[in-house]
């Protein structure tokens, strides 16, 4: 299962780009339609206003995207995401020009 460093933000219950956000390892299915992160199963869901994935258990909406090297991940806000400890080294390498991906463990 491929995994990748991603920017993710909780959208449900928060104004535009005001929800908590993270840089974290996210695992994807082969089709990239399902993501696994923070013990959640997120499914790609087209047609949402400000999100692109939905938690299959809670219905909470999330925005997932590849991180940006200029650190402007939030589209309308300037809050910096929490960089999770196990993702910190790869994220630092990504910011220095490396890839954000890693094949299966």
C-alpha positions, 0 to 999 in steps of 0.5 A, a space after each residue: 500500500 503506497 504511503 505519502 506525506 500529506 497535508 490534511 485538514 479537518 473541515 467539519 465544524 470549522 470555518 474555511 481553513 480554520 480547522 486543525 491541520 497536520 503533515 502526516 503519513 497517509 496510506 492509500 489504496 491502489 486506486 487512491 480512493 481510500 486513505 488511512 490516517 490517524 486510525 481513520 478510513 477516509 474515502 474520496 468524495 467528489 462534489 463537496 464544497 471545501 473538502 475532498 475526503 469523508 471519514 466513513 465512520 463519522 461523516 467528518 469532512 477533510 481536505 487532503 493534498 500534497 504538501 507545498 514546499 513554500 508552506 502555503 498549504 492552507 488556502 485561505 489561512 496562514 496557520 501552520 500545520 502540526 508536523 507529526 513526529 514520524 513524518 518530520 524527517 521526510 517532511 524536512 527532506 521534502 522541503 529541501 527538494 526530496 520526494 514526499 512518497 515512500 513505497 510500502 514498509 
